[in-house]
Amino acid sequence: MFPRFLSTELSDLCSTARDVIEAFACYPDKIHPATKLAWIGAYAEQHPAARSNYIFRTQDEGALKAATGKVPVLAILGKDDKFLLSDRVEKLYKETFADVEVEVWPEVGHIPFFEDPEKTRNVILAFVKRVAQVRLSHLKASLVCLTHPSQA
């Protein structure tokens, strides 16, 4: 699939776009044909140089590691992701981030937000609520220390 990813030939472009989109989901037949066509159109509009960025880009892990302990992280991974190996990503995140929650969902591919939007929404909202409650309790404790030092 990837050798054709940068091709400018129409036949390669169409078949590669189809293959990539089919690989996104655990059950690609559940993706509505109109959605697949929209994604293929978006893919086809991209210049090959932009598509090459998907394959050859690097990420600044220093920036991510600098945030550890300062920012809570939620990672939602599909067990059946054909692009990322969920067990490796889970291990990397747990080694990298001090405050991380990793969810690995069975029968989900690279696009959990698309394959199970309701569950994704509920997990994100619960995570944000937990983080907000923890931050609020720390803020309240700090305020008590500032206003009533004898209670600290």
DSSP file with accessible surface (Angstrom, degrees, kcal/mol):
  #  RESIDUE AA STRUCTURE BP1 BP2  ACC     N-H-->O    O-->H-N    N-H-->O    O-->H-N    TCO  KAPPA ALPHA  PHI   PSI    X-CA   Y-CA   Z-CA
    1    1 A M    >         0   0   78      0, 0.0     3,-0.6     0, 0.0     4,-0.4   0.000 360.0 360.0 360.0 -45.7    0.0    0.0    0.0
    2    2 A F  G >   +     0   0   93      1,-0.2     3,-1.1     2,-0.2     4,-0.5   0.826 360.0  63.6 -72.6 -29.9    2.7    2.5    1.0
    3    3 A P  G 3  S+     0   0  122      0, 0.0     3,-0.5     0, 0.0    -1,-0.2   0.880 110.1  42.8 -59.1 -31.0    4.9    2.4   -2.1
    4    4 A R  G X  S+     0   0   72     -3,-0.6     3,-1.4     1,-0.2    -2,-0.2   0.543  89.7  93.1 -87.1  -6.4    1.9    3.7   -4.1
    5    5 A F  T <  S+     0   0    9     -3,-1.1    -1,-0.2    -4,-0.4    -3,-0.1   0.812  91.8  38.5 -58.7 -32.5    1.1    6.3   -1.4
    6    6 A L  T 3  S+     0   0   59     -4,-0.5    -1,-0.3    -3,-0.5    -2,-0.1   0.396  89.7 123.4-101.0   3.0    3.1    9.0   -3.1
    7    7 A S    <   -     0   0   22     -3,-1.4    -3,-0.1     1,-0.1     0, 0.0  -0.236  49.5-157.6 -65.3 151.4    2.2    8.1   -6.7
    8    8 A T        +     0   0  105     39,-0.0     2,-0.3     4,-0.0    -1,-0.1   0.381  59.3 114.1-106.0   0.1    0.6   10.7   -8.9
    9    9 A E     >  -     0   0  118      1,-0.1     4,-3.0    -5,-0.1     5,-0.2  -0.567  68.5-135.6 -73.0 132.6   -0.9    8.1  -11.2
   10   10 A L  H  > S+     0   0  126     -2,-0.3     4,-2.7     1,-0.2     5,-0.2   0.896 102.8  50.2 -58.4 -43.8   -4.7    8.1  -11.1
   11   11 A S  H  > S+     0   0   85      1,-0.2     4,-2.1     2,-0.2     5,-0.2   0.916 114.6  44.5 -64.5 -40.5   -5.1    4.3  -10.8
   12   12 A D  H  > S+     0   0   51      2,-0.2     4,-2.8     1,-0.2     5,-0.3   0.922 112.3  53.4 -65.7 -43.0   -2.5    4.1   -8.0
   13   13 A L  H  X S+     0   0   22     -4,-3.0     4,-2.5     1,-0.2    -2,-0.2   0.938 111.9  43.5 -58.4 -48.1   -4.1    7.1   -6.3
   14   14 A C  H  X S+     0   0   65     -4,-2.7     4,-2.3     2,-0.2    -1,-0.2   0.932 116.8  44.4 -66.7 -47.1   -7.6    5.6   -6.3
   15   15 A S  H  X S+     0   0   22     -4,-2.1     4,-2.5    -5,-0.2    -1,-0.2   0.897 115.3  48.4 -68.3 -37.2   -6.6    2.1   -5.2
   16   16 A T  H  X S+     0   0    0     -4,-2.8     4,-2.9    -5,-0.2     5,-0.2   0.928 110.5  51.0 -67.9 -43.2   -4.2    3.4   -2.5
   17   17 A A  H  X S+     0   0    2     -4,-2.5     4,-2.5    -5,-0.3     5,-0.2   0.939 112.0  47.7 -58.6 -45.0   -6.8    5.8   -1.1
   18   18 A R  H  X S+     0   0  123     -4,-2.3     4,-2.8    -5,-0.2     5,-0.2   0.940 112.7  48.7 -60.9 -46.5   -9.3    2.9   -1.0
   19   19 A D  H  X S+     0   0   44     -4,-2.5     4,-1.6     2,-0.2    -2,-0.2   0.908 112.4  47.9 -62.1 -43.4   -6.8    0.6    0.7
   20   20 A V  H  X S+     0   0   12     -4,-2.9     4,-1.0     2,-0.2    -1,-0.2   0.944 114.1  46.2 -63.9 -46.7   -5.8    3.2    3.3
   21   21 A I  H >X S+     0   0    6     -4,-2.5     4,-0.7    -5,-0.2     3,-0.7   0.914 111.2  52.0 -64.7 -40.0   -9.4    4.1    4.1
   22   22 A E  H 3< S+     0   0   53     -4,-2.8     3,-0.3     1,-0.2    -1,-0.2   0.846 108.2  53.4 -63.5 -31.6  -10.4    0.4    4.4
   23   23 A A  H 3< S+     0   0   10     -4,-1.6    59,-0.7    -5,-0.2    87,-0.3   0.705  93.9  72.0 -78.4 -17.7   -7.5   -0.1    6.8
   24   24 A F  H << S+     0   0   52     -4,-1.0    86,-2.5    -3,-0.7    87,-0.8   0.891  95.3  53.3 -63.0 -42.3   -8.6    2.7    9.1
   25   25 A A  S  < S-     0   0    1     -4,-0.7    83,-0.1    -3,-0.3     4,-0.1  -0.686  72.1-137.5-102.4 151.2  -11.6    0.8   10.5
   26   26 A C  S    S+     0   0   21      1,-0.3    -1,-0.1    -2,-0.3    82,-0.1   0.896 110.6  26.6 -66.7 -40.7  -11.9   -2.6   12.1
   27   27 A Y  S >  S+     0   0   96     80,-0.1     3,-2.1     1,-0.1    -1,-0.3  -0.768  73.1 177.8-122.3  82.4  -15.0   -3.2   10.1
   28   28 A P  G >  S+     0   0   24      0, 0.0     3,-1.7     0, 0.0    -1,-0.1   0.773  74.8  70.2 -62.6 -21.1  -14.7   -1.0    6.9
   29   29 A D  G 3  S+     0   0  145      1,-0.3    -7,-0.0    -3,-0.1    -3,-0.0   0.707  89.9  63.6 -68.7 -15.6  -18.0   -2.3    5.5
   30   30 A K  G <  S+     0   0  169     -3,-2.1     2,-0.5     2,-0.1    -1,-0.3   0.589  80.5  96.4 -82.1 -11.7  -19.7   -0.3    8.3
   31   31 A I  S <  S-     0   0    8     -3,-1.7     5,-0.1    -4,-0.3    84,-0.0  -0.705  87.5-113.9 -80.3 126.7  -18.4    3.0    6.9
   32   32 A H    >>  -     0   0  121     -2,-0.5     4,-2.2     1,-0.1     3,-0.6  -0.288  19.0-124.4 -60.5 138.5  -21.1    4.5    4.7
   33   33 A P  H 3> S+     0   0   88      0, 0.0     4,-2.5     0, 0.0     5,-0.2   0.857 111.1  56.1 -54.9 -35.4  -20.0    4.7    1.0
   34   34 A A  H 3> S+     0   0   57      2,-0.2     4,-2.1     1,-0.2     5,-0.1   0.888 107.2  49.5 -65.7 -35.9  -20.6    8.4    0.9
   35   35 A T  H <> S+     0   0   42     -3,-0.6     4,-2.5     2,-0.2    -1,-0.2   0.926 110.0  50.5 -67.2 -44.2  -18.2    8.9    3.8
   36   36 A K  H  X S+     0   0   35     -4,-2.2     4,-2.7     1,-0.2    -2,-0.2   0.921 110.4  49.9 -59.3 -43.1  -15.6    6.7    2.0
   37   37 A L  H  X S+     0   0  123     -4,-2.5     4,-2.6     2,-0.2    -1,-0.2   0.901 109.3  51.2 -64.0 -39.1  -15.9    8.8   -1.1
   38   38 A A  H  X S+     0   0   63     -4,-2.1     4,-2.3     2,-0.2    -1,-0.2   0.924 111.9  47.1 -63.4 -42.3  -15.6   12.0    0.8
   39   39 A W  H  X S+     0   0   74     -4,-2.5     4,-2.4     2,-0.2    -2,-0.2   0.904 111.4  50.6 -66.4 -40.2  -12.4   10.7    2.4
   40   40 A I  H  X S+     0   0   41     -4,-2.7     4,-2.9     2,-0.2    -2,-0.2   0.924 109.9  51.4 -63.1 -41.0  -11.0    9.5   -0.9
   41   41 A G  H  X S+     0   0   30     -4,-2.6     4,-1.7     2,-0.2    -2,-0.2   0.925 109.9  48.4 -62.0 -42.4  -11.7   13.0   -2.4
   42   42 A A  H  X S+     0   0   53     -4,-2.3     4,-0.6     1,-0.2    -1,-0.2   0.913 113.5  48.1 -64.7 -39.1   -9.9   14.7    0.5
   43   43 A Y  H >< S+     0   0   20     -4,-2.4     3,-1.2     1,-0.2    -2,-0.2   0.926 109.8  52.0 -64.7 -45.2   -7.0   12.3    0.0
   44   44 A A  H 3< S+     0   0   45     -4,-2.9    -1,-0.2     1,-0.3    -2,-0.2   0.806 103.3  59.0 -66.0 -28.7   -6.9   12.8   -3.8
   45   45 A E  H 3< S+     0   0  169     -4,-1.7    -1,-0.3    -5,-0.2     2,-0.2   0.683  86.4  98.5 -73.8 -16.9   -6.8   16.6   -3.4
   46   46 A Q  S << S-     0   0   54     -3,-1.2    -3,-0.0    -4,-0.6    -4,-0.0  -0.500  78.9-119.2 -77.9 139.8   -3.6   16.4   -1.4
   47   47 A H    >>  -     0   0  132     -2,-0.2     4,-2.0     1,-0.1     3,-0.9  -0.450  27.4-114.9 -68.0 145.1   -0.3   17.1   -3.1
   48   48 A P  H 3> S+     0   0   31      0, 0.0     4,-2.3     0, 0.0     5,-0.2   0.845 117.1  59.7 -53.3 -32.7    2.1   14.1   -2.9
   49   49 A A  H 3> S+     0   0   59      2,-0.2     4,-0.8     1,-0.2    -3,-0.0   0.895 105.5  47.9 -64.1 -37.3    4.5   16.1   -0.8
   50   50 A A  H X> S+     0   0   46     -3,-0.9     3,-0.7     1,-0.2     4,-0.6   0.915 111.0  50.7 -68.4 -41.2    1.7   16.5    1.8
   51   51 A R  H >X S+     0   0    4     -4,-2.0     3,-1.1     1,-0.2     4,-0.7   0.864 102.5  60.9 -64.1 -33.8    1.0   12.8    1.7
   52   52 A S  H >X S+     0   0   33     -4,-2.3     4,-2.8     1,-0.3     3,-0.6   0.807  92.0  68.4 -64.2 -25.9    4.7   12.0    2.3
   53   53 A N  H <X S+     0   0   99     -4,-0.8     4,-1.4    -3,-0.7    -1,-0.3   0.836  92.1  59.4 -60.9 -33.2    4.4   13.9    5.6
   54   54 A Y  H << S+     0   0  112     -3,-1.1    -1,-0.2    -4,-0.6    -2,-0.2   0.865 115.6  33.2 -62.1 -36.8    2.2   11.1    6.9
   55   55 A I  H << S+     0   0   63     -4,-0.7    -2,-0.2    -3,-0.6    -1,-0.2   0.891 126.9  33.5 -88.0 -43.6    4.9    8.5    6.3
   56   56 A F  H  < S+     0   0  138     -4,-2.8    -3,-0.2     2,-0.1    -2,-0.2   0.454  85.0 116.7-102.0  -0.5    8.2   10.4    6.9
   57   57 A R     <  -     0   0  133     -4,-1.4     2,-0.3    -5,-0.3    -4,-0.0  -0.289  47.4-152.8 -70.0 153.3    7.3   12.9    9.7
   58   58 A T        -     0   0  133      2,-0.0     2,-0.4     0, 0.0    -2,-0.1  -0.839   9.0-133.4-117.1 161.7    9.0   12.7   13.0
   59   59 A Q        -     0   0  124     -2,-0.3     2,-1.3     4,-0.0     3,-0.1  -0.925  18.0-119.6-119.2 144.2    7.6   14.0   16.3
   60   60 A D    >>  -     0   0  118     -2,-0.4     4,-1.1     1,-0.2     3,-0.5  -0.666  29.4-179.3 -80.8  94.5    9.4   16.0   18.9
   61   61 A E  H 3> S+     0   0  104     -2,-1.3     4,-3.0     1,-0.2     5,-0.2   0.763  75.5  69.8 -67.8 -23.2    9.2   13.7   21.9
   62   62 A G  H 3> S+     0   0   46      1,-0.2     4,-2.2     2,-0.2    -1,-0.2   0.906  97.7  49.5 -59.7 -41.6   11.0   16.3   24.0
   63   63 A A  H <> S+     0   0   57     -3,-0.5     4,-0.9     2,-0.2    -1,-0.2   0.906 113.1  46.9 -65.6 -39.5    7.9   18.5   23.9
   64   64 A L  H >X S+     0   0   76     -4,-1.1     3,-0.7     1,-0.2     4,-0.6   0.938 113.2  47.7 -66.4 -45.4    5.8   15.6   25.0
   65   65 A K  H >< S+     0   0  104     -4,-3.0     3,-0.8     1,-0.2    -2,-0.2   0.835 105.2  60.1 -66.7 -31.3    8.1   14.6   27.7
   66   66 A A  H 3< S+     0   0   61     -4,-2.2    -1,-0.2     1,-0.2    -2,-0.2   0.804 104.1  51.7 -65.4 -27.1    8.4   18.1   29.0
   67   67 A A  H XX S+     0   0   34     -4,-0.9     3,-2.2    -3,-0.7     4,-1.6   0.617  81.2 118.9 -85.0 -12.7    4.6   18.1   29.6
   68   68 A T  T << S+     0   0   45     -3,-0.8    29,-0.1    -4,-0.6    32,-0.0  -0.254  82.1  15.4 -61.5 136.2    4.6   14.9   31.6
   69   69 A G  T 34 S+     0   0   54      2,-0.4    -1,-0.3     1,-0.1    -2,-0.1   0.186 121.5  67.8  86.8 -19.1    3.4   15.4   35.1
   70   70 A K  T <4 S+     0   0  145     -3,-2.2    -2,-0.2     1,-0.3    -3,-0.1   0.728 102.9  36.5 -99.2 -30.3    1.9   18.8   34.1
   71   71 A V  S  < S-     0   0   78     -4,-1.6    -2,-0.4    28,-0.0    28,-0.3  -0.989  78.8-130.0-130.2 124.8   -0.8   17.6   31.8
   72   72 A P        -     0   0   20      0, 0.0     2,-0.4     0, 0.0    28,-0.2  -0.474  26.7-147.4 -71.3 147.4   -3.0   14.5   32.2
   73   73 A V  E     -a  100   0A  30     26,-2.5    28,-2.5    -2,-0.1     2,-0.5  -0.959  14.3-167.7-122.9 135.2   -3.1   12.3   29.1
   74   74 A L  E     -a  101   0A  40     -2,-0.4     2,-0.5    26,-0.2    28,-0.2  -0.990   8.7-172.5-118.0 125.1   -5.9   10.1   27.8
   75   75 A A  E     -a  102   0A   8     26,-2.7    28,-3.0    -2,-0.5     2,-0.6  -0.980   5.9-168.0-119.5 125.8   -5.1    7.7   25.0
   76   76 A I  E     -a  103   0A  34     -2,-0.5     2,-0.4    26,-0.2    28,-0.2  -0.965  16.6-179.5-113.3 116.3   -7.9    5.8   23.2
   77   77 A L  E     -a  104   0A  15     26,-3.3    28,-3.0    -2,-0.6     2,-0.5  -0.911  26.1-130.1-120.6 145.6   -6.5    3.0   21.1
   78   78 A G  E >   -a  105   0A   1     -2,-0.4     3,-1.6    31,-0.3     8,-0.3  -0.814  10.0-147.1 -92.6 129.0   -8.1    0.4   18.9
   79   79 A K  T 3  S+     0   0  115     26,-3.1     7,-0.3    -2,-0.5     8,-0.1   0.827 101.6  48.6 -62.2 -29.3   -6.9   -3.1   19.5
   80   80 A D  T 3  S+     0   0   69     28,-2.3     2,-0.3    25,-0.5    -1,-0.3   0.048  77.7 142.9-103.0  26.9   -7.3   -3.8   15.8
   81   81 A D    <   -     0   0   17     -3,-1.6     5,-0.2    28,-0.4   -57,-0.1  -0.504  36.7-161.8 -67.2 126.8   -5.5   -0.7   14.5
   82   82 A K  S    S+     0   0  124    -59,-0.7    -1,-0.1    -2,-0.3     3,-0.1   0.523  87.5  45.5 -88.7  -6.2   -3.6   -1.6   11.4
   83   83 A F  S    S+     0   0   64      1,-0.3     2,-0.4   -60,-0.1    -1,-0.1   0.734 115.9  36.7-105.2 -34.1   -1.3    1.4   11.6
   84   84 A L  S    S-     0   0   76     -6,-0.1     2,-0.9     4,-0.0    -1,-0.3  -0.980  74.7-131.0-123.5 137.3   -0.3    1.4   15.3
   85   85 A L    >>  -     0   0   92     -2,-0.4     4,-2.4     1,-0.2     3,-0.5  -0.774  19.8-153.5 -86.3 109.1    0.3   -1.6   17.5
   86   86 A S  H 3> S+     0   0    7     -2,-0.9     4,-2.9    -8,-0.3     5,-0.2   0.845  89.9  54.5 -58.3 -36.5   -1.8   -0.8   20.5
   87   87 A D  H 3> S+     0   0   93      1,-0.2     4,-2.1     2,-0.2    -1,-0.2   0.911 111.6  45.0 -66.6 -37.1    0.4   -2.8   23.0
   88   88 A R  H <> S+     0   0  173     -3,-0.5     4,-2.6     2,-0.2    -2,-0.2   0.908 114.5  47.7 -70.2 -42.3    3.5   -0.9   21.9
   89   89 A V  H  X S+     0   0   20     -4,-2.4     4,-2.8     2,-0.2     5,-0.2   0.929 111.6  51.0 -65.6 -42.1    1.8    2.5   22.1
   90   90 A E  H  X S+     0   0   55     -4,-2.9     4,-2.4    -5,-0.2     5,-0.2   0.940 111.8  47.3 -59.8 -45.8    0.3    1.7   25.5
   91   91 A K  H  X S+     0   0  126     -4,-2.1     4,-2.0    -5,-0.2    -2,-0.2   0.936 112.7  49.4 -61.5 -46.2    3.7    0.7   26.8
   92   92 A L  H  X S+     0   0   75     -4,-2.6     4,-1.9     1,-0.2    -2,-0.2   0.929 112.1  47.7 -59.8 -46.4    5.3    3.8   25.3
   93   93 A Y  H  X S+     0   0   75     -4,-2.8     4,-2.9     1,-0.2    -1,-0.2   0.911 111.5  49.6 -64.0 -42.1    2.7    6.1   26.8
   94   94 A K  H  < S+     0   0  117     -4,-2.4    -1,-0.2    -5,-0.2    -2,-0.2   0.829 114.8  45.2 -68.4 -29.8    2.9    4.5   30.3
   95   95 A E  H  < S+     0   0  130     -4,-2.0    -1,-0.2    -5,-0.2    -2,-0.2   0.769 120.0  41.0 -78.5 -28.2    6.7    4.8   30.2
   96   96 A T  H  < S+     0   0   26     -4,-1.9     2,-0.4    -5,-0.2    -2,-0.2   0.873 108.2  56.2 -89.7 -42.5    6.6    8.4   28.9
   97   97 A F     <  -     0   0   23     -4,-2.9     3,-0.3    -5,-0.2    -1,-0.1  -0.793  56.6-157.6-105.8 137.4    3.8   10.1   30.9
   98   98 A A  S    S+     0   0   82     -2,-0.4     2,-0.6     1,-0.3    -1,-0.1   0.848  94.1  36.9 -75.0 -34.4    3.4   10.3   34.6
   99   99 A D  S    S+     0   0   73    -28,-0.3   -26,-2.5     2,-0.0     2,-0.4  -0.808  84.5 142.8-124.2  86.2   -0.4   10.9   34.5
  100  100 A V  E     -a   73   0A  31     -2,-0.6     2,-0.5    -3,-0.3   -26,-0.2  -0.977  33.5-164.3-132.5 139.8   -1.8    8.7   31.7
  101  101 A E  E     -a   74   0A  58    -28,-2.5   -26,-2.7    -2,-0.4     2,-0.5  -0.998  15.5-166.7-117.6 125.8   -5.0    6.7   31.2
  102  102 A V  E     -a   75   0A  25     -2,-0.5     2,-0.5   -28,-0.2   -26,-0.2  -0.967   5.3-171.2-117.6 126.6   -4.8    4.3   28.3
  103  103 A E  E     -a   76   0A  58    -28,-3.0   -26,-3.3    -2,-0.5     2,-0.6  -0.977   2.4-168.2-115.0 127.2   -7.9    2.6   26.9
  104  104 A V  E     -a   77   0A  42     -2,-0.5   -26,-0.2   -28,-0.2   -28,-0.1  -0.971  11.4-158.5-116.0 116.3   -7.5   -0.2   24.4
  105  105 A W  E >   -a   78   0A   5    -28,-3.0   -26,-3.1    -2,-0.6     3,-0.8  -0.826  11.0-132.0-101.5 128.4  -10.8   -1.1   22.7
  106  106 A P  T 3  S+     0   0   93      0, 0.0     3,-0.1     0, 0.0    -1,-0.0  -0.353  89.2  21.7 -70.8 154.8  -11.4   -4.5   21.1
  107  107 A E  T 3  S+     0   0  118      1,-0.2     2,-0.4   -81,-0.1   -81,-0.1   0.810 100.0 112.5  56.8  34.3  -12.9   -4.6   17.6
  108  108 A V    <   -     0   0   10     -3,-0.8   -28,-2.3   -82,-0.1   -27,-0.2  -0.994  46.9-165.3-133.5 140.8  -11.9   -1.0   16.9
  109  109 A G        -     0   0    0     -2,-0.4   -28,-0.4   -29,-0.2   -31,-0.3   0.237  54.0 -47.0 -98.9-135.9   -9.3    0.2   14.4
  110  110 A H  S    S+     0   0   64    -86,-2.5   -85,-0.2   -87,-0.3     3,-0.2   0.585 127.1  54.5 -79.9 -12.3   -7.4    3.5   13.9
  111  111 A I    >>  +     0   0   12    -87,-0.8     4,-2.7     1,-0.2     3,-1.5  -0.505  54.6 158.5-125.6  65.8  -10.5    5.7   14.2
  112  112 A P  H 3> S+     0   0   12      0, 0.0     4,-2.7     0, 0.0     8,-0.3   0.866  76.1  60.5 -59.0 -33.8  -12.2    4.9   17.5
  113  113 A F  H 34 S+     0   0  128      1,-0.2     8,-0.1     2,-0.2     7,-0.1   0.787 113.8  37.1 -63.9 -25.0  -14.0    8.3   17.5
  114  114 A F  H <4 S+     0   0   75     -3,-1.5    -1,-0.2     2,-0.1   -89,-0.0   0.835 117.9  48.2 -92.4 -40.6  -15.6    7.3   14.2
  115  115 A E  H  < S+     0   0   49     -4,-2.7    -2,-0.2     1,-0.3    -1,-0.1   0.805 133.5  12.5 -73.6 -31.5  -16.2    3.6   15.0
  116  116 A D  S  X S+     0   0   58     -4,-2.7     4,-2.4    -5,-0.3    -1,-0.3  -0.522  70.6 164.0-143.2  72.1  -17.7    4.2   18.4
  117  117 A P  H  > S+     0   0   80      0, 0.0     4,-2.7     0, 0.0     5,-0.2   0.870  76.0  53.9 -62.6 -36.2  -18.5    7.9   18.8
  118  118 A E  H  > S+     0   0  114      2,-0.2     4,-2.5     1,-0.2     5,-0.2   0.949 111.8  43.3 -64.8 -47.9  -20.8    7.4   21.8
  119  119 A K  H  > S+     0   0   76      2,-0.2     4,-2.7     1,-0.2     5,-0.2   0.919 114.0  52.2 -63.9 -41.4  -18.3    5.5   23.8
  120  120 A T  H  X S+     0   0   13     -4,-2.4     4,-2.6    -8,-0.3     5,-0.2   0.943 110.6  47.6 -59.4 -47.8  -15.5    8.0   22.8
  121  121 A R  H  X S+     0   0  122     -4,-2.7     4,-2.8     1,-0.2     5,-0.2   0.937 113.1  48.1 -59.5 -46.2  -17.6   10.9   23.9
  122  122 A N  H  X S+     0   0   73     -4,-2.5     4,-2.4     1,-0.2    -1,-0.2   0.903 112.6  48.0 -64.6 -41.0  -18.5    9.2   27.2
  123  123 A V  H  X S+     0   0   19     -4,-2.7     4,-2.4     2,-0.2    -1,-0.2   0.923 113.9  46.8 -66.9 -43.6  -14.9    8.3   28.0
  124  124 A I  H  X S+     0   0   75     -4,-2.6     4,-2.8    -5,-0.2     5,-0.2   0.938 113.3  48.5 -64.7 -45.0  -13.6   11.8   27.1
  125  125 A L  H  X S+     0   0   94     -4,-2.8     4,-2.4    -5,-0.2    -2,-0.2   0.916 112.4  48.4 -62.7 -41.4  -16.3   13.5   29.2
  126  126 A A  H  X S+     0   0   40     -4,-2.4     4,-2.5    -5,-0.2    -1,-0.2   0.910 112.4  49.6 -64.4 -40.4  -15.6   11.2   32.2
  127  127 A F  H  X S+     0   0   21     -4,-2.4     4,-2.8     2,-0.2     5,-0.2   0.947 111.9  47.2 -62.8 -48.3  -11.8   11.9   31.9
  128  128 A V  H  X S+     0   0   80     -4,-2.8     4,-2.9     1,-0.2     5,-0.2   0.913 112.0  51.2 -61.9 -40.5  -12.3   15.7   31.7
  129  129 A K  H  X S+     0   0  135     -4,-2.4     4,-2.5    -5,-0.2    -1,-0.2   0.935 111.4  47.0 -63.3 -45.0  -14.7   15.5   34.7
  130  130 A R  H  X S+     0   0   99     -4,-2.5     4,-2.3     2,-0.2    -2,-0.2   0.930 114.4  46.9 -61.8 -45.7  -12.1   13.5   36.8
  131  131 A V  H  X S+     0   0   32     -4,-2.8     4,-2.8     1,-0.2     5,-0.2   0.929 112.4  49.8 -62.7 -44.2   -9.3   15.8   35.8
  132  132 A A  H  X S+     0   0   54     -4,-2.9     4,-2.7    -5,-0.2    -1,-0.2   0.906 110.6  50.1 -62.7 -40.5  -11.4   18.9   36.6
  133  133 A Q  H  X S+     0   0  112     -4,-2.5     4,-2.5    -5,-0.2    -1,-0.2   0.918 112.1  47.2 -65.2 -42.0  -12.4   17.5   40.0
  134  134 A V  H  X S+     0   0   72     -4,-2.3     4,-2.2     2,-0.2    -2,-0.2   0.942 114.2  47.1 -63.8 -46.5   -8.8   16.8   40.9
  135  135 A R  H  X S+     0   0  115     -4,-2.8     4,-2.3     1,-0.2    -2,-0.2   0.905 112.3  50.6 -62.4 -40.2   -7.6   20.2   39.8
  136  136 A L  H  X S+     0   0   87     -4,-2.7     4,-2.8    -5,-0.2    -1,-0.2   0.920 109.0  50.3 -66.0 -41.3  -10.5   21.9   41.7
  137  137 A S  H  X S+     0   0   64     -4,-2.5     4,-2.2     1,-0.2    -1,-0.2   0.900 111.5  49.1 -65.9 -36.8   -9.7   20.0   44.9
  138  138 A H  H  X S+     0   0  114     -4,-2.2     4,-2.2     2,-0.2    -1,-0.2   0.905 111.5  49.7 -65.6 -39.6   -6.0   21.0   44.6
  139  139 A L  H  X S+     0   0   96     -4,-2.3     4,-2.4     2,-0.2    -2,-0.2   0.931 110.6  49.3 -64.3 -43.9   -7.1   24.6   44.0
  140  140 A K  H  X S+     0   0  125     -4,-2.8     4,-2.3     1,-0.2    -2,-0.2   0.913 110.5  50.5 -62.3 -43.3   -9.3   24.6   47.0
  141  141 A A  H  X S+     0   0   54     -4,-2.2     4,-2.1     1,-0.2    -1,-0.2   0.902 110.5  50.1 -62.0 -39.8   -6.6   23.1   49.2
  142  142 A S  H  X S+     0   0   65     -4,-2.2     4,-2.1     1,-0.2    -1,-0.2   0.901 109.4  51.0 -65.2 -40.1   -4.2   25.9   48.0
  143  143 A L  H  X S+     0   0   90     -4,-2.4     4,-2.6     2,-0.2     5,-0.3   0.896 108.3  51.8 -65.5 -38.8   -6.8   28.5   48.8
  144  144 A V  H  X S+     0   0   57     -4,-2.3     4,-2.9     1,-0.2     7,-0.3   0.931 109.9  50.0 -62.9 -42.7   -7.2   27.2   52.3
  145  145 A C  H  < S+     0   0   60     -4,-2.1    -1,-0.2     1,-0.2    -2,-0.2   0.883 113.9  45.3 -62.6 -38.1   -3.4   27.3   52.8
  146  146 A L  H  < S+     0   0  137     -4,-2.1    -2,-0.2     1,-0.2    -1,-0.2   0.884 121.9  34.9 -74.1 -39.2   -3.3   30.9   51.6
  147  147 A T  H  < S+     0   0   88     -4,-2.6    -2,-0.2     1,-0.2    -3,-0.2   0.770 132.5  26.0 -89.3 -25.4   -6.3   32.1   53.6
  148  148 A H    ><  +     0   0   92     -4,-2.9     3,-2.2    -5,-0.3     4,-0.4  -0.609  64.0 174.2-136.7  74.8   -5.8   30.0   56.7
  149  149 A P  G >  S+     0   0   97      0, 0.0     3,-1.3     0, 0.0    -1,-0.1   0.805  77.6  63.9 -55.9 -27.1   -2.2   29.0   57.1
  150  150 A S  G 3  S+     0   0  116      1,-0.3    -5,-0.1    -5,-0.0    -2,-0.0   0.749  98.4  55.4 -71.8 -18.1   -2.8   27.4   60.5
  151  151 A Q  G <         0   0  129     -3,-2.2    -1,-0.3    -7,-0.3    -6,-0.1   0.521 360.0 360.0 -90.0  -3.1   -5.1   24.8   58.9
  152  152 A A    <         0   0   93     -3,-1.3   -10,-0.0    -4,-0.4   -11,-0.0  -0.217 360.0 360.0 -73.8 360.0   -2.4   23.7   56.4
